[in-house]
Amino acid sequence: MKPKYSIYKNFFYAVDGAKVLLKESSFKIEITVFTTATIVLVFLPYPIWAKLFMFVSLFAPLIAEAFNTAIEKIVDMTTSEYHILAKHAKDIAAFGVFISIFIPLFTWLAFMMYCYDK
């Protein structure tokens, strides 16, 4: 039988997920970078629309890390033995995180170059 879902319950499922993520060292590093970059962003002399794009770009690595952690947990639950497909799944998810880091880097670089020319 399927459990009944509500916005209230879903909110607490998300909070539970955040608690799990906050135990991951990679996520802690990404949250530190996110927080630091957000503070720096407040003091940059850029238009508000540029700051908004720069801020939103900071979420990409956090989202990718959430999916990466979910995949790692599923793989670890499925097998404790080494399997090449399990390794591939984890490596591909890690690559997703790696690629996601370029989103804020390129976004910030583009806006810094654009706003510097103004």
Secondary structure, 3 states (H helix, E strand, C coil): CCCCCCHHHHHHHHHHHHHHHCCCHHHHHHHHHHHHHHHHHHHCCCCHHHHHHHHHHCHHHHHHHHHHHHHHHHHHHHCCCCCHHHHHHHHHHHHHHHHHHHHHHHHHHHHHHHHHHC
